[in-house]
Amino acid sequence: MNFYTRLRSTAAKLIRSKGQLLRVYYGGVSGYGAGTSDAAGLPPVLLSGAVFDYPTKDVDGTKIQRGDKRLLLEAGDSIVPPGTKDRVEIGGTMHAVLDCKPVAPGGVDVVYEVQVRAGG
């Protein structure tokens, strides 16, 4: 295990202990509330994440709108980063994924920084 995989493990532990469980629906959502996604009827994936509001200075009304959320999601070898066709449920509200950037120093995904918008 190299430095960055240990860092990823530490980040995941912190996110799990201080964050919350989020439902990630890969491929969108069909039958929202039924607990399935469009991706061949697969159930949502539960991932730990920390949810933040964007600072007012970063809200430009276009790329980042008021109400957008910034997520730090746990990363791992078996975790697929969410894309723009995916949805994340936060506190019972569905959010569209607008962007996902892996934080990957040394080529190892440590966390995923995800921008989401309600109403997805």
ChimeraX commands (.cxc) that place a marker at each C-alpha (Angstrom):
marker #1 position 0.00,0.00,0.00 radius 0.5
marker #1 position 1.54,3.31,-1.04 radius 0.5
marker #1 position 1.08,6.74,0.51 radius 0.5
marker #1 position -1.90,7.71,-1.67 radius 0.5
marker #1 position -3.85,4.49,-1.09 radius 0.5
marker #1 position -3.35,5.04,2.67 radius 0.5
marker #1 position -4.54,8.62,2.21 radius 0.5
marker #1 position -7.63,7.33,0.35 radius 0.5
marker #1 position -8.32,4.91,3.21 radius 0.5
marker #1 position -8.01,7.71,5.77 radius 0.5
marker #1 position -10.26,10.00,3.71 radius 0.5
marker #1 position -12.89,7.26,3.40 radius 0.5
marker #1 position -12.85,6.67,7.17 radius 0.5
marker #1 position -13.30,10.37,7.88 radius 0.5
marker #1 position -16.08,10.75,5.32 radius 0.5
marker #1 position -17.88,7.69,6.72 radius 0.5
marker #1 position -17.63,8.94,10.30 radius 0.5
marker #1 position -18.41,12.63,9.68 radius 0.5
marker #1 position -20.47,12.52,6.48 radius 0.5
marker #1 position -23.70,10.78,5.53 radius 0.5
marker #1 position -24.89,7.91,3.36 radius 0.5
marker #1 position -25.99,9.04,-0.08 radius 0.5
marker #1 position -27.84,7.06,-2.73 radius 0.5
marker #1 position -26.17,7.25,-6.12 radius 0.5
marker #1 position -28.36,6.23,-9.06 radius 0.5
marker #1 position -26.15,5.34,-11.99 radius 0.5
marker #1 position -27.82,5.94,-15.35 radius 0.5
marker #1 position -30.57,8.14,-13.92 radius 0.5
marker #1 position -33.67,7.10,-12.06 radius 0.5
marker #1 position -36.69,5.13,-13.11 radius 0.5
marker #1 position -39.52,4.66,-10.72 radius 0.5
marker #1 position -38.03,7.10,-8.22 radius 0.5
marker #1 position -38.96,5.91,-4.78 radius 0.5
marker #1 position -38.93,2.31,-5.92 radius 0.5
marker #1 position -35.20,2.12,-5.19 radius 0.5
marker #1 position -34.06,1.16,-8.66 radius 0.5
marker #1 position -32.09,2.92,-11.37 radius 0.5
marker #1 position -32.34,2.78,-15.14 radius 0.5
marker #1 position -29.11,0.80,-15.31 radius 0.5
marker #1 position -30.65,-2.64,-15.85 radius 0.5
marker #1 position -32.87,-2.23,-12.79 radius 0.5
marker #1 position -29.91,-2.12,-10.44 radius 0.5
marker #1 position -30.51,-0.69,-6.99 radius 0.5
marker #1 position -28.85,2.58,-6.05 radius 0.5
marker #1 position -25.34,2.40,-4.65 radius 0.5
marker #1 position -24.87,3.69,-1.10 radius 0.5
marker #1 position -21.76,5.83,-0.79 radius 0.5
marker #1 position -20.55,7.97,2.07 radius 0.5
marker #1 position -20.20,11.63,1.32 radius 0.5
marker #1 position -19.80,15.02,2.90 radius 0.5
marker #1 position -22.25,17.64,1.60 radius 0.5
marker #1 position -21.34,21.34,1.41 radius 0.5
marker #1 position -22.97,24.51,0.12 radius 0.5
marker #1 position -20.88,26.53,-2.30 radius 0.5
marker #1 position -19.54,29.78,-0.86 radius 0.5
marker #1 position -21.49,32.82,-2.07 radius 0.5
marker #1 position -18.36,34.15,-3.82 radius 0.5
marker #1 position -18.31,31.03,-6.05 radius 0.5
marker #1 position -21.96,31.28,-7.15 radius 0.5
marker #1 position -21.88,32.87,-10.60 radius 0.5
marker #1 position -25.48,32.05,-11.60 radius 0.5
marker #1 position -24.34,29.99,-14.57 radius 0.5
marker #1 position -21.83,27.26,-13.81 radius 0.5
marker #1 position -22.61,27.31,-10.10 radius 0.5
marker #1 position -26.13,28.34,-9.16 radius 0.5
marker #1 position -27.60,29.13,-5.78 radius 0.5
marker #1 position -28.60,25.85,-4.15 radius 0.5
marker #1 position -25.95,23.74,-5.89 radius 0.5
marker #1 position -24.11,21.38,-3.56 radius 0.5
marker #1 position -20.51,20.25,-3.46 radius 0.5
marker #1 position -20.00,16.65,-2.42 radius 0.5
marker #1 position -16.86,14.88,-1.36 radius 0.5
marker #1 position -17.53,11.21,-2.06 radius 0.5
marker #1 position -15.42,8.31,-0.92 radius 0.5
marker #1 position -13.27,6.76,-3.63 radius 0.5
marker #1 position -11.96,3.26,-4.07 radius 0.5
marker #1 position -10.98,0.65,-6.58 radius 0.5
marker #1 position -14.54,-0.71,-6.74 radius 0.5
marker #1 position -16.30,2.69,-6.68 radius 0.5
marker #1 position -17.33,4.18,-10.01 radius 0.5
marker #1 position -17.26,7.99,-10.04 radius 0.5
marker #1 position -20.69,9.40,-10.87 radius 0.5
marker #1 position -21.18,11.04,-14.26 radius 0.5
marker #1 position -23.58,13.55,-15.75 radius 0.5
marker #1 position -26.25,10.90,-16.44 radius 0.5
marker #1 position -26.31,9.91,-12.77 radius 0.5
marker #1 position -28.33,11.21,-9.83 radius 0.5
marker #1 position -27.64,11.53,-6.12 radius 0.5
marker #1 position -30.32,11.53,-3.44 radius 0.5
marker #1 position -29.56,13.86,-0.54 radius 0.5
marker #1 position -32.02,14.06,2.33 radius 0.5
marker #1 position -34.86,12.73,0.19 radius 0.5
marker #1 position -34.23,15.19,-2.66 radius 0.5
marker #1 position -32.92,14.03,-6.02 radius 0.5
marker #1 position -29.95,15.94,-7.46 radius 0.5
marker #1 position -28.47,15.82,-10.96 radius 0.5
marker #1 position -24.73,15.32,-11.23 radius 0.5
marker #1 position -23.25,18.26,-13.13 radius 0.5
marker #1 position -19.57,17.50,-12.73 radius 0.5
marker #1 position -17.27,15.00,-11.04 radius 0.5
marker #1 position -13.58,15.55,-10.57 radius 0.5
marker #1 position -11.37,12.93,-8.98 radius 0.5
marker #1 position -8.86,14.30,-6.50 radius 0.5
marker #1 position -6.03,12.03,-7.57 radius 0.5
marker #1 position -2.56,13.05,-6.50 radius 0.5
marker #1 position -0.06,10.47,-7.65 radius 0.5
marker #1 position -2.68,8.92,-9.95 radius 0.5
marker #1 position -4.74,7.39,-7.11 radius 0.5
marker #1 position -8.34,8.59,-6.67 radius 0.5
marker #1 position -8.47,9.77,-3.05 radius 0.5
marker #1 position -11.97,11.36,-3.14 radius 0.5
marker #1 position -14.43,12.51,-5.78 radius 0.5
marker #1 position -15.48,16.16,-5.80 radius 0.5
marker #1 position -18.97,16.28,-7.25 radius 0.5
marker #1 position -21.21,19.22,-8.15 radius 0.5
marker #1 position -24.93,18.47,-7.97 radius 0.5
marker #1 position -28.13,20.47,-8.52 radius 0.5
marker #1 position -31.55,19.76,-7.01 radius 0.5
marker #1 position -34.36,18.73,-9.29 radius 0.5
marker #1 position -32.41,16.19,-11.32 radius 0.5
marker link #1:1,2 radius 0.2
marker link #1:2,3 radius 0.2
marker link #1:3,4 radius 0.2
marker link #1:4,5 radius 0.2
marker link #1:5,6 radius 0.2
marker link #1:6,7 radius 0.2
marker link #1:7,8 radius 0.2
marker link #1:8,9 radius 0.2
marker link #1:9,10 radius 0.2
marker link #1:10,11 radius 0.2
marker link #1:11,12 radius 0.2
marker link #1:12,13 radius 0.2
marker link #1:13,14 radius 0.2
marker link #1:14,15 radius 0.2
marker link #1:15,16 radius 0.2
marker link #1:16,17 radius 0.2
marker link #1:17,18 radius 0.2
marker link #1:18,19 radius 0.2
marker link #1:19,20 radius 0.2
marker link #1:20,21 radius 0.2
marker link #1:21,22 radius 0.2
marker link #1:22,23 radius 0.2
marker link #1:23,24 radius 0.2
marker link #1:24,25 radius 0.2
marker link #1:25,26 radius 0.2
marker link #1:26,27 radius 0.2
marker link #1:27,28 radius 0.2
marker link #1:28,29 radius 0.2
marker link #1:29,30 radius 0.2
marker link #1:30,31 radius 0.2
marker link #1:31,32 radius 0.2
marker link #1:32,33 radius 0.2
marker link #1:33,34 radius 0.2
marker link #1:34,35 radius 0.2
marker link #1:35,36 radius 0.2
marker link #1:36,37 radius 0.2
marker link #1:37,38 radius 0.2
marker link #1:38,39 radius 0.2
marker link #1:39,40 radius 0.2
marker link #1:40,41 radius 0.2
marker link #1:41,42 radius 0.2
marker link #1:42,43 radius 0.2
marker link #1:43,44 radius 0.2
marker link #1:44,45 radius 0.2
marker link #1:45,46 radius 0.2
marker link #1:46,47 radius 0.2
marker link #1:47,48 radius 0.2
marker link #1:48,49 radius 0.2
marker link #1:49,50 radius 0.2
marker link #1:50,51 radius 0.2
marker link #1:51,52 radius 0.2
marker link #1:52,53 radius 0.2
marker link #1:53,54 radius 0.2
marker link #1:54,55 radius 0.2
marker link #1:55,56 radius 0.2
marker link #1:56,57 radius 0.2
marker link #1:57,58 radius 0.2
marker link #1:58,59 radius 0.2
marker link #1:59,60 radius 0.2
marker link #1:60,61 radius 0.2
marker link #1:61,62 radius 0.2
marker link #1:62,63 radius 0.2
marker link #1:63,64 radius 0.2
marker link #1:64,65 radius 0.2
marker link #1:65,66 radius 0.2
marker link #1:66,67 radius 0.2
marker link #1:67,68 radius 0.2
marker link #1:68,69 radius 0.2
marker link #1:69,70 radius 0.2
marker link #1:70,71 radius 0.2
marker link #1:71,72 radius 0.2
marker link #1:72,73 radius 0.2
marker link #1:73,74 radius 0.2
marker link #1:74,75 radius 0.2
marker link #1:75,76 radius 0.2
marker link #1:76,77 radius 0.2
marker link #1:77,78 radius 0.2
marker link #1:78,79 radius 0.2
marker link #1:79,80 radius 0.2
marker link #1:80,81 radius 0.2
marker link #1:81,82 radius 0.2
marker link #1:82,83 radius 0.2
marker link #1:83,84 radius 0.2
marker link #1:84,85 radius 0.2
marker link #1:85,86 radius 0.2
marker link #1:86,87 radius 0.2
marker link #1:87,88 radius 0.2
marker link #1:88,89 radius 0.2
marker link #1:89,90 radius 0.2
marker link #1:90,91 radius 0.2
marker link #1:91,92 radius 0.2
marker link #1:92,93 radius 0.2
marker link #1:93,94 radius 0.2
marker link #1:94,95 radius 0.2
marker link #1:95,96 radius 0.2
marker link #1:96,97 radius 0.2
marker link #1:97,98 radius 0.2
marker link #1:98,99 radius 0.2
marker link #1:99,100 radius 0.2
marker link #1:100,101 radius 0.2
marker link #1:101,102 radius 0.2
marker link #1:102,103 radius 0.2
marker link #1:103,104 radius 0.2
marker link #1:104,105 radius 0.2
marker link #1:105,106 radius 0.2
marker link #1:106,107 radius 0.2
marker link #1:107,108 radius 0.2
marker link #1:108,109 radius 0.2
marker link #1:109,110 radius 0.2
marker link #1:110,111 radius 0.2
marker link #1:111,112 radius 0.2
marker link #1:112,113 radius 0.2
marker link #1:113,114 radius 0.2
marker link #1:114,115 radius 0.2
marker link #1:115,116 radius 0.2
marker link #1:116,117 radius 0.2
marker link #1:117,118 radius 0.2
marker link #1:118,119 radius 0.2
marker link #1:119,120 radius 0.2
view
